[in-house]
Amino acid sequence: MEKDEIHLRRLPAAAPWGPHADSEFHGVDFLPEDLSEAPEETGMRMNKKYSCLPAEEKGIHIINIRAIEDIGYDQHESTLLNSLSKNPDADCKYGLYFRDGKRKVDYILVYHYKKSSAGKTLARRPQQNDASVRSTKQDQPLPGKGVQLEMGDSEPHMDYHEDDKRFRREEYEGNLVEAGLELERDEDTKIHGIGFVKIHAPWNVLCREAEFLKLKMPTKKMYQINQTHGLLKKINSVIQKITEPIQPKVAEHKPQTVKRLSYPFSREKQHLFDLSDKDSFFDSKTRSTIVYEILKRTTCTKAKYSMGITSLLANGVYSAAYPLHDGDYEGENVEPNDRKLLCEEWASYGVFYKYQPIDLVRKYFGEKIGLYFAWLGVYTQMLIPASIVGIIVFLYGCATVDENIPSMEMCDQRNNITMCPLCDKTCSYWKMSSACATARASHLFDNPATVFFSVFMALWAATFMEHWKRKQMRLNYRWDLTGFEEEEDHPRAEYEAKVLEKSLRKEHKHKETDKEKLTWKDRFPAYLTNFVGIIFMVGLTFAIVFGVIIYRISTAAALAISSTPSGRSSVRVTVTATAVIINLVVIIILDEVYGCIARWLTQIEVPKTDKNFEERLIFKAFLLKFVNAYTPIFYVAFFKGRFVGRPGDYVYIFHSFRMEECAPGGCLMELCIQLSIIMLGKQLIQNNLFEIGIPKMKKFIRYLKLKRRRSLDHEEHMKKKQRYEVDYNLEPFAGLTPEYMEMIIQFGFVTLFVASFPLAPLFALLNNIIEIRLDAKKFVTELRRPVAVRAKDIGIWYNILRGIGKLAVIINAFVISFTSDFIPRLVYLYMYSENGTMHGFVNHTLSSFNVSDFQAGTAPNDPLDLGYEVQICRYKDYREPPWSENKYDISKDFWAVLAARLAFVIVFQNLVMFMSEFVDWIIPDIPKDISQQIHKEKVLMVEVFMREEQGKLQMLETWKDKDKRKGENCNNHSPRLPRSRSGSLSSCHSYPLDV
């Protein structure tokens, strides 16, 4: 035996071990009592190059976990060791590498453990002699600094659940090593009670998994990207010079003229790839993705059912699992890294005017997150023209407000129009001129330009969707995703548990069954719960809106009693504003509640894969949040003032509350107030304050907890934290669903009711400029690094966007027709106007009522409030006058206006839909230059393989010729040599023909 080698032997399977003598330790080798007894054939050698200190000085135990041999593993390189140098933190770059300073940490597993009451650890205490090292009870299968007790010490009472978790971890980590990963444990950290398992994927494992995952990697072959010529080239160069100040200063963002040909990685074709620097061939994002795939499919069978990493996390066996950030992003003497570059050129409010470095975002966070920020950037850019047109429409309304004849007639006190009371008894008659301010404000949003803006926004939505599809194809080409197809995910642990439970039930009944799966019958209770739950939540939203309506009615009546005469004119605005604020608070609260309920409803369905789970969760959350956000707005737009009745025959709620009426200028102004407050309030409070405040609050709470548990040792306190300790204190990544959801709801505000609020795109643009940098800062500085996920599109969100775009056309058609006065004005102008102007329009829209026809007990208590006796009052409706034979019946003007409204809806909807489809058809989904480049790549790849095959054939022919000439030479010079059975000369060498 060599001096620098130690032979280990396996403990017998029946060897008792603590309270769990029956527990299995798969592939874990322990030191024998006598090293000389270890047989050589069962041992594994441990090279001295990893250990620079004697075992007595390091206070550790050397263990080995057996690895599978069928992956071409070199046992010298795969052996797990604990190596402590004199300055370990500097050698391992503060946690970015193993303690040997060579193997990079690709992933981290975190777990909680309980220390013994004596607080004795071998990592902190020198051993007395080598015999004590050999006799120490070993309960950790991994190298590193950890908690271990001596046999002579009294063993503390361990909780059964803690023991169970420890055994599961040991088995799972052993299985990870058998899969080829290298692990190192660290429990000697500043965060007491927390242990870390560092994972490194060696080169051969990376190659194997890259081939399994069909990862496209750049080859040695480079080709020229087609460039524009002539006038287009000059235009592009001018645009590049103009936009140079707003381009991020990162290498990945510079325009490229050449590109490497990419091909799915294959170990048999490694000669095609540039492997000159193996350490950087697979970047940190790819390495963590590969390790995560291994973690997902590796199972722990000590539980009732097979458990992958997701189940182990859910059951508390591990408390966290995450890849590491590349390093620090701030501070002095920080080494340059992608995280620091992203923080400077992307996650800073000072660069809000610059383009996003999308390629660097994708390189660091992966394609799925890169696509989200690319989509958000495209959406924000497209809001610029929409905002400009919206501002022009608003300014047009401001410029023409003094020329608007209907509002001038309403403000003219000489008309002396007396309106009927807004409520029973307590409300008195009022002058129409008192609503002058509301009428003038309504014209800012209710003018002919609004119709044009609605058509424009419908075409804008279609153009935005087409522009995004083209941008998505460009990114797929740049990111080598053109041939990527998502494969079936691993079944979720919860699904496997349900299937196993179903199988055990059938086995108990002695039934032989094929491979089980969950059917609709198994899920029927969950489907029923989902249906009932969603209906209940929608009903709850309607009930809250109804409650706010009661509040508005009762508050308006109360203010009418107590208000001063000067304040009565502002009752409507006061009630509207307070009711909208109540709606906003309720919407924000219910949004959080509905998000939790949607997740619970999806969990009880037990979807098979993570993709199915995400899509079902998104659908439920969007449905509930859509109803929650837009129900109050739908009420004001389409229901308020429609079912009021008339004076003398009003509609009552609970026989006491009269239904609300719209203002004389229509409900569009109130709709504008409702939409603007809810939209701006949601963006300011929910999207910005919550996103900034809640993570910082959680971070502060974690800091206080850690400070309370921190050791009083000054040296320990001043020690710089390892990278994985710092990242553990960050907030875990919760997925992109909340980010997409808030943007989709905002997209609805921008498109669905844009006819009532032309400034919505402007406020959305201002919000998104902040939102991009806020999200970027959160991803770079506040969150743990998420696992990179490959994706070629934004998934179900695209379909939701298209659905909202189609719905927006219909809703805006109804808003223009039924909520605004656009159609009644057209009807009056072309059918009833005597001089072809709008003079007399206000009087035409008002009906007359004889105050003697009031029902008993509903007439005003103070009929002389205006200073004179009122005999005829006016109200907004198309009805016959009291002196008609059919008094108070609906007049023919009502039917003419209704017919015009319905006709407009049909014409507007079909025309805009046709124009949107035309835009969709005329703009190709794939840019022409990208389709040419993709075709060029395919041709070049075929040429590469054809040239390779030709080289093989030439080599084969050369070897055959050499073999033939050698045989002829043997025949000519050695005719008497004996021949073999095959006829070839036994003295001549045959060249191998296998290439």
CORNOR-V95676 format. One record per pair of residues at least 12 apart in sequence whose ideal C-beta (glycine too) atoms are under 8 Angstrom apart, sorted by sequence separation. I is the first residue (numbers start at 1). J is the second residue. D is the distance in whole Angstrom. If there is no record, write none. Layout:
I:J:D
I:J:D
This chain:
136:148:6
137:149:6
185:197:5
186:198:7
296:308:5
300:312:6
303:315:7
309:321:6
326:338:5
327:339:6
328:340:7
345:357:6
358:370:6
361:373:5
418:430:8
419:431:7
559:571:5
828:840:8
829:841:8
832:844:6
851:863:8
878:890:7
879:891:6
136:149:8
137:150:7
184:197:7
185:198:8
295:308:7
296:309:6
326:339:5
327:340:7
329:342:8
330:343:7
418:431:7
419:432:5
503:516:5
825:838:7
828:841:5
878:891:5
974:987:6
11:25:8
85:99:7
122:136:7
136:150:6
137:151:5
183:197:6
184:198:5
295:309:4
296:310:7
325:339:5
326:340:8
329:343:4
346:360:7
417:431:7
418:432:8
502:516:5
602:616:5
644:658:8
645:659:7
750:764:5
971:985:7
29:44:7
64:79:6
65:80:6
83:98:8
84:99:6
135:150:8
136:151:7
183:198:7
240:255:7
342:357:7
345:360:8
346:361:7
358:373:6
416:431:8
417:432:4
556:571:6
559:574:7
602:617:4
644:659:5
749:764:7
878:893:5
879:894:8
970:985:4
46:62:6
64:80:7
83:99:5
85:101:7
135:151:6
183:199:6
184:200:8
341:357:8
358:374:5
417:433:8
502:518:7
556:572:7
559:575:7
643:659:6
644:660:7
825:841:6
828:844:5
878:894:4
63:80:7
82:99:7
83:100:5
182:199:7
183:200:8
292:309:8
300:317:8
356:373:6
415:432:7
499:516:5
644:661:5
824:841:8
828:845:8
877:894:8
967:984:7
970:987:6
11:29:8
46:64:7
132:150:7
181:199:5
182:200:4
342:360:6
356:374:8
413:431:7
415:433:7
499:517:6
599:617:6
602:620:6
746:764:5
967:985:7
970:988:4
10:29:6
11:30:5
62:81:7
81:100:8
181:200:7
182:201:8
341:360:7
342:361:7
358:377:7
499:518:6
556:575:5
598:617:6
601:620:6
641:660:7
851:870:6
852:871:8
878:897:7
9:29:7
10:30:8
44:64:5
62:82:7
181:201:6
182:202:6
413:433:5
498:518:6
502:522:7
555:575:5
640:660:6
641:661:5
851:871:6
8:29:5
11:32:8
180:201:7
181:202:8
356:377:5
412:433:7
641:662:4
746:767:7
824:845:6
850:871:7
851:872:7
967:988:6
8:30:8
44:66:7
60:82:5
123:145:4
180:202:7
338:360:6
342:364:6
355:377:7
410:432:6
411:433:6
598:620:4
599:621:8
640:662:6
746:768:8
850:872:6
851:873:6
966:988:6
8:31:7
9:32:5
123:146:6
176:199:7
410:433:7
495:518:7
552:575:5
555:578:7
598:621:4
706:729:7
849:872:7
966:989:7
8:32:7
58:82:7
60:84:8
121:145:8
122:146:8
123:147:8
173:197:7
180:204:7
181:205:7
498:522:7
552:576:8
555:579:8
821:845:8
848:872:5
849:873:5
121:146:7
123:148:8
180:205:4
338:363:7
339:364:7
410:435:6
411:436:4
743:768:8
848:873:8
849:874:7
966:991:8
58:84:5
121:147:5
122:148:5
179:205:8
295:321:7
338:364:5
410:436:6
595:621:6
598:624:6
641:667:6
703:729:7
848:874:6
849:875:6
121:148:7
139:166:7
552:579:5
594:621:7
597:624:7
640:667:5
702:729:6
847:874:7
963:990:6
7:35:7
9:37:7
169:197:8
180:208:7
411:439:7
551:579:6
743:771:8
846:874:4
847:875:6
963:991:5
6:35:7
9:38:4
47:76:5
50:79:8
120:149:7
141:170:5
407:436:8
410:439:4
411:440:7
846:875:7
847:876:8
853:882:7
962:991:6
8:38:6
9:39:6
31:61:6
45:75:7
51:81:6
120:150:7
140:170:8
227:257:7
594:624:4
595:625:8
637:667:7
640:670:7
699:729:7
846:876:6
847:877:5
963:993:8
7:38:4
31:62:7
44:75:6
45:76:7
50:81:4
52:83:7
53:84:6
116:147:7
142:173:6
225:256:6
292:323:8
548:579:5
551:582:7
594:625:6
636:667:6
699:730:8
845:876:6
846:877:8
847:878:7
7:39:8
10:42:6
31:63:7
47:79:7
51:83:6
52:84:8
115:147:6
141:173:6
225:257:6
291:323:8
407:439:4
699:731:7
847:879:4
850:882:4
959:991:5
7:40:6
9:42:5
30:63:7
46:79:6
50:83:5
52:85:6
116:149:6
120:153:7
141:174:6
224:257:7
225:258:6
406:439:7
407:440:5
698:731:6
845:878:7
847:880:8
848:881:5
849:882:7
959:992:7
960:993:7
9:43:6
29:63:6
45:79:8
113:147:7
224:258:6
225:259:5
548:582:6
591:625:6
594:628:6
636:670:6
637:671:5
847:881:7
848:882:6
959:993:6
8:43:5
28:63:7
29:64:5
44:79:7
46:81:7
118:153:6
223:258:7
288:323:3
407:442:7
548:583:6
636:671:5
853:888:8
7:43:3
8:44:6
29:65:7
118:154:8
222:258:5
223:259:6
404:440:8
407:443:5
695:731:5
739:775:6
6:43:8
7:44:8
28:65:6
29:66:7
116:153:8
222:259:7
406:443:8
591:628:6
956:993:6
7:45:7
8:46:8
27:65:5
28:66:8
118:156:8
222:260:5
223:261:6
326:364:7
545:583:8
548:586:8
590:628:5
591:629:8
633:671:7
636:674:5
1:40:8
6:45:7
27:66:4
116:155:8
117:156:5
146:185:5
221:260:7
222:261:7
284:323:7
401:440:5
404:443:5
849:888:8
956:995:6
5:45:5
6:46:5
27:67:8
116:156:5
144:184:5
145:185:7
146:186:8
147:187:6
220:260:8
221:261:4
284:324:8
955:995:6
5:46:7
142:183:5
143:184:6
144:185:4
145:186:5
146:187:4
219:260:6
587:628:6
633:674:6
847:888:8
5:47:8
142:184:6
143:185:7
144:186:5
145:187:6
146:188:7
218:260:4
219:261:5
284:326:6
401:443:5
544:586:6
587:629:6
632:674:6
633:675:6
4:47:7
5:48:8
142:185:4
144:187:7
145:188:4
218:261:7
219:262:7
400:443:7
401:444:7
404:447:8
952:995:5
4:48:4
114:158:7
218:262:5
219:263:5
847:891:8
99:144:7
114:159:7
140:185:6
217:262:6
587:632:8
633:678:7
216:262:4
217:263:7
397:443:6
398:444:6
544:590:8
632:678:7
216:263:7
217:264:8
397:444:4
400:447:7
114:162:6
216:264:6
217:265:5
397:445:6
113:162:8
146:195:7
215:264:7
216:265:7
541:590:7
583:632:5
629:678:7
844:893:8
50:100:6
214:264:5
215:265:5
394:444:6
397:447:5
540:590:8
733:783:5
214:265:8
221:272:8
394:445:8
396:447:7
731:782:6
732:783:7
733:784:6
220:272:7
397:449:7
580:632:8
730:782:6
731:783:5
732:784:6
733:785:8
752:804:7
113:166:8
211:264:8
219:272:5
220:273:7
396:449:5
629:682:7
730:783:6
731:784:7
733:786:4
744:797:7
751:804:6
111:165:7
144:198:8
211:265:6
219:273:5
220:274:5
393:447:8
730:784:5
740:794:8
747:801:7
751:805:6
754:808:7
142:197:7
210:265:4
211:266:6
218:273:7
219:274:7
687:742:5
752:807:7
6:62:7
8:64:6
211:267:6
217:273:6
218:274:7
393:449:4
686:742:7
728:784:8
744:800:6
748:804:5
752:808:5
392:449:8
393:450:7
537:594:6
727:784:5
740:797:5
744:801:7
747:804:6
751:808:4
755:812:5
111:169:6
207:265:7
727:785:7
753:811:7
754:812:7
208:267:7
393:452:7
752:811:5
753:812:7
756:815:6
83:143:8
207:267:5
393:453:5
537:597:6
682:742:8
744:804:7
748:808:8
752:812:7
755:815:5
61:122:8
82:143:3
84:145:8
755:816:5
832:893:8
60:122:7
80:142:6
81:143:5
82:144:5
753:815:6
59:122:5
60:123:7
80:143:5
82:145:8
207:270:7
390:453:7
682:745:7
683:746:7
756:819:7
59:123:6
123:187:7
124:188:7
217:281:7
389:453:6
533:597:7
682:746:8
755:819:8
756:820:8
59:124:8
123:188:5
755:820:7
831:896:7
59:125:6
121:187:8
827:893:8
59:126:6
121:188:7
389:456:6
534:601:7
679:746:7
59:127:5
533:601:5
57:126:7
827:896:6
56:126:7
386:456:8
679:749:4
827:897:5
56:127:5
215:286:7
386:457:7
530:601:5
678:749:8
55:127:8
61:133:7
210:282:7
529:601:7
56:129:7
824:897:5
827:900:5
56:130:6
113:187:7
386:460:5
530:604:8
675:749:7
823:897:6
826:900:7
55:130:7
61:136:6
63:138:7
203:278:6
385:460:7
526:601:8
529:604:6
530:605:7
65:141:6
206:282:5
210:286:8
213:289:8
56:133:7
61:138:5
63:140:8
65:142:8
115:192:8
213:290:7
289:366:7
823:900:5
55:133:6
63:141:6
115:193:7
285:363:6
382:460:7
526:604:5
527:605:7
675:753:5
679:757:8
823:901:5
61:140:8
63:142:7
103:182:6
114:193:7
285:364:6
526:605:5
688:767:8
63:143:7
113:193:6
206:286:8
210:290:7
213:293:7
283:363:7
285:365:7
526:606:7
683:763:7
687:767:7
62:143:8
112:193:6
113:194:8
206:287:7
209:290:4
212:293:8
285:366:6
382:463:8
675:756:6
676:757:6
679:760:6
683:764:8
823:904:6
112:194:6
113:195:5
382:464:5
523:605:6
671:753:7
675:757:5
688:770:7
692:774:7
60:143:7
111:194:8
112:195:8
523:606:7
676:759:8
680:763:6
688:771:7
691:774:6
695:778:7
699:782:7
818:901:6
98:182:8
110:194:6
111:195:5
206:290:6
209:293:6
548:632:7
672:756:5
676:760:8
679:763:7
683:767:5
687:771:7
691:775:8
817:901:4
60:145:8
99:184:7
110:195:7
205:290:7
209:294:7
379:464:7
382:467:7
671:756:4
672:757:5
675:760:7
679:764:8
817:902:7
98:184:5
110:196:6
111:197:7
201:287:6
378:464:8
534:620:7
538:624:8
541:627:5
545:631:5
549:635:7
671:757:8
688:774:7
696:782:8
61:148:7
109:196:7
110:197:8
537:624:5
541:628:5
545:632:5
676:763:8
691:778:7
695:782:5
817:904:5
108:196:6
109:197:4
518:606:6
668:756:5
695:783:8
816:904:7
817:905:5
108:197:7
201:290:6
205:294:8
378:467:6
379:468:8
534:623:7
538:627:5
542:631:7
108:198:6
109:199:7
201:291:5
378:468:5
518:608:7
530:620:7
534:624:7
537:627:8
541:631:5
545:635:6
107:198:8
108:199:7
250:341:6
572:663:6
583:674:8
587:678:7
813:904:7
814:905:6
817:908:8
107:199:4
199:291:6
813:905:5
816:908:7
105:198:5
106:199:6
201:294:8
375:468:6
378:471:5
580:673:6
584:677:6
588:681:8
105:199:7
106:200:6
576:670:6
580:674:5
584:678:5
588:682:7
105:200:6
106:201:5
250:345:6
583:678:6
587:682:7
591:686:7
813:908:4
104:200:6
249:345:6
577:673:7
581:677:7
812:908:8
813:909:5
80:177:7
103:200:4
248:345:4
374:471:7
576:673:6
580:677:4
584:681:4
588:685:6
248:346:7
374:472:8
572:670:8
576:674:7
580:678:7
584:682:7
588:686:5
35:134:8
78:177:8
103:202:8
809:908:8
810:909:6
813:912:8
98:198:6
553:653:7
573:673:8
577:677:7
581:681:8
809:909:6
33:134:6
371:472:7
374:475:6
584:685:8
31:133:8
32:134:8
33:135:7
78:180:7
80:182:6
82:184:7
98:200:6
253:355:7
31:134:6
80:183:6
95:198:8
248:351:7
550:653:7
554:657:7
809:912:5
78:182:7
80:184:7
253:357:5
371:475:7
549:653:8
553:657:5
556:660:8
809:913:6
252:357:6
253:358:8
370:475:7
553:658:7
248:354:5
253:359:6
553:659:8
31:138:7
73:180:6
246:353:6
247:354:7
248:355:6
250:357:4
252:359:4
253:360:7
550:657:6
553:660:6
806:913:8
809:916:7
30:138:5
65:173:8
246:354:5
247:355:6
248:356:7
252:360:5
498:606:5
552:660:6
65:174:5
71:180:5
246:355:6
248:357:4
250:359:8
370:479:7
494:603:7
67:177:6
68:178:5
181:291:7
250:360:5
66:177:8
67:178:6
68:179:7
252:363:6
495:606:5
549:660:7
805:916:7
65:177:4
66:178:7
68:180:7
243:355:8
248:360:8
367:479:6
494:606:6
495:607:7
28:141:5
65:178:8
67:180:7
181:294:6
362:475:8
495:608:5
180:294:8
367:481:7
492:606:8
495:609:8
179:294:5
492:607:7
25:141:7
492:608:7
621:737:7
625:741:6
629:745:6
637:753:7
358:475:7
362:479:6
491:608:5
492:609:6
176:294:7
491:609:6
492:610:6
630:748:7
18:137:8
176:295:7
179:298:6
359:478:7
490:609:7
618:737:6
622:741:7
626:745:7
629:748:7
637:756:7
359:479:8
489:609:4
617:737:7
621:741:6
625:745:6
633:753:6
18:139:8
488:609:7
489:610:5
492:613:6
614:735:8
176:298:6
489:611:6
618:740:8
622:744:7
626:748:7
630:752:7
175:298:5
614:737:7
618:741:8
78:202:7
175:299:7
77:202:7
175:300:7
194:319:8
486:611:7
172:298:7
172:299:8
172:300:4
171:300:5
171:301:7
423:553:8
427:557:7
73:204:7
171:302:5
426:557:6
72:204:6
168:300:5
437:569:8
71:204:6
423:556:7
427:560:5
71:205:7
168:302:5
422:556:7
423:557:5
426:560:5
434:568:8
435:569:7
438:572:7
167:302:6
168:303:7
172:307:8
426:561:5
434:569:5
438:573:8
18:155:8
71:208:6
423:560:6
164:302:8
422:560:7
430:568:7
19:158:8
168:307:7
172:312:6
28:170:7
20:163:6
169:312:8
595:738:8
19:163:7
23:167:5
168:312:7
671:815:8
25:170:6
26:171:6
172:317:8
25:171:8
28:174:6
20:167:6
24:171:7
27:174:5
668:815:8
26:174:5
27:175:8
169:317:6
671:819:6
25:174:7
26:175:7
168:317:5
169:318:7
27:177:7
165:315:8
27:178:6
165:316:7
668:819:5
26:178:8
165:317:5
667:819:6
668:820:5
666:819:7
668:821:8
666:820:6
666:821:5
665:821:8
637:811:8
104:279:8
638:814:7
619:796:7
637:814:8
106:284:7
618:796:6
622:800:6
637:815:6
664:842:8
314:493:7
618:797:7
104:284:8
615:795:7
638:818:7
106:287:4
107:288:6
614:795:8
615:796:5
638:819:7
106:288:6
308:490:7
310:492:7
311:493:4
618:800:8
637:819:5
104:287:7
310:493:5
311:494:8
106:290:8
107:291:4
106:291:5
107:292:7
308:493:6
307:493:6
311:497:8
306:493:8
107:295:7
305:493:8
306:496:6
305:496:6
305:497:5
297:490:6
304:497:8
296:490:5
305:500:5
304:500:8
109:309:8
646:847:8
648:849:7
647:849:4
646:849:7
112:316:8
648:853:5
111:317:7
647:853:7
648:854:6
649:855:8
111:318:5
112:319:6
647:854:7
648:855:6
110:318:6
111:319:6
650:858:8
109:318:5
110:319:5
110:320:4
648:858:8
109:320:8
110:321:7
108:320:8
109:321:5
110:322:8
664:876:6
108:321:7
107:321:7
108:322:6
662:876:7
107:322:7
108:323:7
661:876:8
107:323:5
108:324:6
106:323:7
107:324:8
262:480:4
105:324:6
446:665:8
446:666:7
442:663:8
443:665:8
446:668:5
442:665:4
445:668:6
446:669:8
439:663:8
441:665:8
442:666:6
445:669:7
438:663:5
439:664:7
424:650:8
438:664:7
439:665:4
442:668:6
647:873:7
420:647:5
438:665:5
442:669:4
445:672:5
96:324:6
435:663:6
441:669:5
647:875:6
95:324:7
435:664:5
646:875:7
96:326:8
435:665:7
96:327:7
438:669:6
646:877:6
432:664:6
646:879:6
93:327:8
424:658:6
423:658:6
422:661:6
649:888:7
648:888:7
646:888:6
419:664:7
410:664:6
410:665:7
407:665:7
218:480:8
216:480:4
216:481:8
216:483:8
216:484:8
24:302:8
23:302:8
461:751:5
457:750:8
458:751:8
457:751:6
457:754:5
454:754:6
453:754:7
454:755:5
453:755:7
451:755:8
457:761:8
486:790:8
450:755:5
453:758:5
486:791:8
450:756:8
484:790:6
486:792:8
450:758:7
484:792:5
481:790:7
446:756:8
445:756:6
481:792:5
445:757:7
445:758:7
476:792:5
472:792:8
472:793:6
472:794:8
468:798:8
465:798:8
465:801:6
465:802:6
465:805:7
461:804:8
462:805:7
461:805:4
458:805:8
461:808:6
458:808:6
457:808:7
458:809:5
458:812:7
457:812:7
454:812:4
454:813:8
454:815:8
454:816:6
372:736:5
379:743:7
386:750:7
390:754:8
394:758:5
393:758:4
394:759:6
451:816:6
450:816:7
369:736:7
372:739:6
376:743:7
383:750:7
391:758:8
368:736:7
372:740:7
379:747:7
390:758:4
391:759:7
389:758:8
390:759:6
390:760:7
450:820:7
390:761:5
391:762:6
451:822:6
389:761:8
390:762:6
450:822:7
387:761:4
446:820:5
448:822:7
386:761:4
387:762:4
446:821:6
446:822:7
387:764:8
383:761:5
387:765:5
386:765:8
383:764:6
384:765:6
383:765:4
380:765:7
383:768:7
380:768:4
379:768:7
380:769:7
376:768:7
380:772:7
376:771:7
377:772:7
327:723:7
376:772:6
325:723:7
324:723:5
373:772:7
376:775:8
324:724:6
325:727:6
373:775:7
324:727:6
373:776:7
322:727:6
320:728:6
322:732:7
369:779:7
432:842:8
322:733:8
320:732:7
365:779:7
406:821:7
356:772:7
352:769:5
369:786:7
352:770:7
369:788:8
375:794:6
406:825:7
352:772:8
356:776:8
365:785:8
366:786:7
368:788:8
369:789:8
371:791:6
349:770:8
352:773:6
365:786:6
366:787:7
367:788:7
368:789:4
351:773:8
366:788:3
367:789:7
368:790:7
371:793:7
372:794:7
365:788:6
366:789:5
367:790:5
368:791:4
371:794:6
349:773:5
366:790:7
367:791:5
348:773:7
367:792:7
417:842:8
347:773:7
417:843:8
346:773:8
415:842:8
415:843:8
347:776:4
348:777:7
417:846:7
420:849:6
346:776:5
347:777:4
409:839:7
409:840:8
429:860:6
347:779:7
405:837:7
406:838:6
409:841:7
410:842:6
425:857:7
428:860:5
347:780:4
405:838:4
409:842:4
424:857:7
425:858:7
427:860:7
428:861:8
342:776:7
343:777:8
346:780:7
347:781:7
405:839:6
409:843:8
424:858:4
425:859:7
426:860:8
428:862:5
429:863:7
406:841:5
425:860:7
426:861:7
428:863:7
431:866:7
405:841:7
406:842:5
425:861:5
429:865:6
430:866:8
343:780:5
428:865:4
429:866:6
342:780:5
343:781:7
428:866:7
421:860:5
339:780:6
429:870:5
432:874:7
429:873:6
418:866:7
329:780:6
329:781:6
418:870:6
421:873:8
473:925:7
482:934:6
420:873:4
455:908:8
459:912:7
462:915:8
466:919:6
470:923:7
473:926:5
474:927:6
477:930:5
418:872:8
419:873:6
420:874:7
454:908:8
458:912:4
462:916:4
466:920:6
470:924:8
473:927:6
418:873:5
419:874:6
420:875:5
461:916:7
462:917:8
465:920:8
470:925:7
482:937:8
418:874:7
419:875:7
455:911:8
459:915:6
463:919:6
467:923:8
469:925:5
470:926:7
474:930:6
477:933:6
417:874:6
455:912:6
458:915:7
459:916:6
462:919:5
466:923:4
470:927:5
473:930:5
477:934:6
458:916:6
462:920:6
325:784:8
466:925:7
325:785:5
455:915:8
459:919:6
463:923:8
324:785:6
322:784:4
323:785:5
322:785:6
320:784:8
322:786:8
323:787:6
322:787:8
292:787:5
288:785:8
289:787:6
288:787:6
289:788:5
288:788:6
289:789:8
289:790:8
286:788:7
285:788:4
191:706:6
193:709:7
192:709:6
191:709:8
192:710:8
192:711:7
190:710:7
190:711:8
190:716:7
196:722:8
198:724:7
190:717:8
196:724:5
190:719:6
196:725:8
190:721:6
189:721:8
196:728:8
189:722:7
191:725:6
194:728:7
190:725:6
186:722:7
189:725:6
191:728:7
186:724:8
110:724:8
108:724:5
105:723:8
110:728:6
105:724:7
108:727:7
108:728:8
94:720:6
95:721:8
94:721:7
95:722:3
96:723:5
94:722:5
95:723:4
94:723:6
95:724:5
89:719:8
92:722:8
93:723:8
95:725:7
89:720:7
95:726:8
89:722:7
272:944:7
262:937:8
261:937:6
263:941:6
261:940:6
261:941:6
261:944:7
226:929:6
226:932:6
226:933:6
225:933:7
226:936:8
223:936:7
223:937:8
223:940:6
221:940:7
221:944:6
219:944:8
